[in-house]
């Protein structure tokens, strides 16, 4: 198993997509957090450093690019 540093944040409103990506990345040794909407993703960013964000473009409460802009304001 590969040991990695940093945390990956997955954001998708499709629960099955989140589950599959989570399993693949976790098995690869990555620390993974998941959110189903922009609000939850922002809460995760407030709690700690995220090294990589993988986001769906269309989310229930925002878009991927808008969400990334909000995250950059929190953690430049």
Backbone bond lengths (Angstrom), bond angles and torsions (degrees), N, CA, C in turn:
res aa  C-N    CA-C-N  psi(-1)  N-CA   C-N-CA  omega(-1)  CA-C   N-CA-C  phi
1 X - - - 1.452 - - 1.525 109.25 -
2 X 1.313 116.22 138.14 1.451 122.49 177.96 1.517 108.70 -83.51
3 X 1.321 116.81 131.47 1.455 120.64 176.32 1.520 107.42 -99.85
4 X 1.303 116.20 127.38 1.459 120.91 -176.77 1.517 110.31 -122.08
5 X 1.316 115.66 163.65 1.457 119.71 174.87 1.522 108.26 -114.42
6 X 1.300 115.97 159.22 1.455 120.43 -178.85 1.515 111.62 90.18
7 X 1.319 114.27 166.18 1.466 120.70 -178.20 1.520 109.49 -122.49
8 X 1.321 115.51 140.28 1.458 122.59 176.38 1.526 108.00 -103.97
9 X 1.322 115.96 132.85 1.459 121.64 176.10 1.522 108.94 -107.68
10 X 1.326 116.11 118.73 1.463 122.73 176.72 1.523 108.39 -100.37
11 X 1.339 116.76 132.22 1.462 120.65 -179.62 1.523 108.59 -130.96
12 X 1.324 115.58 117.10 1.466 120.73 179.36 1.521 108.35 -161.61
13 X 1.319 116.75 138.38 1.465 119.77 178.59 1.523 112.29 -83.91
14 X 1.312 117.50 -3.16 1.468 122.58 175.52 1.532 108.26 -93.59
15 X 1.324 116.44 106.47 1.463 121.63 -175.22 1.527 112.57 -58.81
16 X 1.317 117.45 -36.10 1.468 120.45 -179.39 1.530 110.96 -67.24
17 X 1.315 117.30 -41.33 1.468 120.47 176.90 1.522 110.55 -61.95
18 X 1.325 116.25 -43.76 1.468 120.08 177.62 1.520 110.82 -59.80
19 X 1.314 116.91 -44.86 1.463 121.00 -177.95 1.526 111.22 -61.34
20 X 1.319 116.89 -47.08 1.467 121.00 -178.10 1.525 110.73 -63.55
21 X 1.327 117.25 -48.94 1.465 120.19 179.57 1.522 111.42 -62.54
22 X 1.330 116.56 -41.42 1.461 120.41 178.36 1.529 110.73 -58.95
23 X 1.316 116.90 -47.72 1.464 120.52 -178.87 1.524 111.73 -62.28
24 X 1.324 117.32 -44.95 1.469 120.84 -179.10 1.527 110.63 -62.41
25 X 1.322 116.66 -48.33 1.463 119.81 -177.42 1.524 112.10 -69.98
26 X 1.319 117.42 -39.33 1.469 120.74 178.20 1.517 111.34 -62.52
27 X 1.314 116.32 -43.12 1.467 119.90 177.63 1.525 111.45 -63.80
28 X 1.319 116.41 -26.30 1.459 121.45 177.61 1.521 112.80 -80.90
29 X 1.322 116.94 0.90 1.454 121.01 176.63 1.519 115.12 93.61
30 X 1.326 116.76 8.79 1.459 120.14 -178.38 1.525 111.77 -88.07
31 X 1.325 115.71 147.55 1.458 123.05 173.02 1.530 105.96 -87.16
32 X 1.323 117.28 117.85 1.465 121.50 -170.98 1.527 110.71 -123.85
33 X 1.332 115.53 134.86 1.461 122.25 171.40 1.527 107.21 -116.63
34 X 1.329 116.59 150.10 1.468 121.10 -177.52 1.524 110.95 -127.69
35 X 1.333 115.12 145.90 1.462 121.77 174.62 1.525 108.05 -141.36
36 X 1.335 115.89 144.45 1.462 120.80 179.93 1.522 113.05 -99.36
37 X 1.338 116.98 -2.52 1.466 120.27 178.83 1.522 109.44 -157.10
38 X 1.320 115.46 171.61 1.453 120.50 -177.75 1.517 113.43 -64.93
39 X 1.326 116.77 -39.83 1.463 120.04 -179.54 1.526 111.05 -58.70
40 X 1.324 116.84 -49.54 1.467 120.28 -179.89 1.525 111.48 -63.52
41 X 1.329 116.72 -37.05 1.466 120.47 178.99 1.527 110.73 -62.72
42 X 1.321 117.07 -43.39 1.470 121.08 179.08 1.526 110.38 -63.16
43 X 1.326 117.69 -38.93 1.466 120.42 178.09 1.528 110.81 -62.05
44 X 1.318 117.47 -39.55 1.465 121.78 178.27 1.523 110.06 -65.43
45 X 1.319 117.52 -42.19 1.470 121.21 179.08 1.526 110.55 -62.63
46 X 1.315 117.82 -38.35 1.468 121.29 177.79 1.533 111.98 -63.61
47 X 1.316 117.71 -27.85 1.472 121.60 -176.70 1.522 113.88 -83.96
48 X 1.326 118.52 -15.29 1.460 118.09 -178.44 1.511 113.25 178.49
49 X 1.312 114.36 173.94 1.459 121.66 -177.04 1.526 110.38 -76.82
50 X 1.310 115.56 133.06 1.461 122.75 176.06 1.523 107.41 -112.75
51 X 1.325 116.47 129.61 1.467 120.83 -178.98 1.521 112.78 -87.66
52 X 1.333 116.79 -31.11 1.463 121.29 -176.78 1.522 109.29 -147.57
53 X 1.335 115.92 136.72 1.464 121.74 176.38 1.524 108.29 -116.72
54 X 1.330 115.57 129.36 1.461 122.06 173.04 1.527 105.67 -119.78
55 X 1.337 115.76 113.86 1.460 119.77 -172.72 1.522 112.26 -127.55
56 X 1.312 114.31 143.55 1.458 122.15 167.68 1.534 107.03 -65.35
57 X 1.318 117.22 151.18 1.465 120.14 179.45 1.528 110.73 -74.56
58 X 1.326 117.12 -48.27 1.464 121.55 -178.20 1.516 110.07 -100.97
59 X 1.329 115.75 115.11 1.457 122.26 177.45 1.525 108.27 -116.12
60 X 1.327 118.01 161.86 1.466 120.00 -176.38 1.532 114.18 -59.71
61 X 1.330 117.13 -33.07 1.459 120.08 -173.66 1.526 114.88 -116.06
62 X 1.331 118.55 0.13 1.460 122.13 -178.94 1.524 109.07 -169.79
63 X 1.316 115.93 -174.80 1.464 120.16 172.17 1.524 108.23 -113.93
64 X 1.314 116.19 161.08 1.460 120.59 179.12 1.522 112.87 -54.78
65 X 1.355 118.96 -50.65 1.465 119.88 179.86 1.539 113.50 -60.76
66 X 1.332 117.52 -40.01 1.469 120.02 177.36 1.523 110.68 -63.37
67 X 1.310 115.93 -40.51 1.458 120.89 179.88 1.528 111.00 -64.01
68 X 1.318 117.41 -42.79 1.463 121.00 178.95 1.528 110.03 -62.25
69 X 1.333 118.23 -39.06 1.465 120.72 176.79 1.525 110.97 -61.38
70 X 1.320 117.29 -42.15 1.465 120.69 177.97 1.524 110.60 -63.50
71 X 1.324 116.75 -41.41 1.463 120.85 -179.86 1.527 111.27 -64.76
72 X 1.318 116.95 -37.59 1.472 120.66 178.97 1.523 111.36 -64.95
73 X 1.321 118.20 -30.08 1.461 121.01 176.59 1.525 110.82 -70.73
74 X 1.320 116.63 -33.34 1.465 121.46 179.65 1.519 110.86 -77.24
75 X 1.316 115.43 -43.29 1.466 121.23 -173.99 1.531 108.89 -136.78
76 X 1.343 116.71 83.43 1.476 119.78 -175.41 1.461 113.65 -64.08
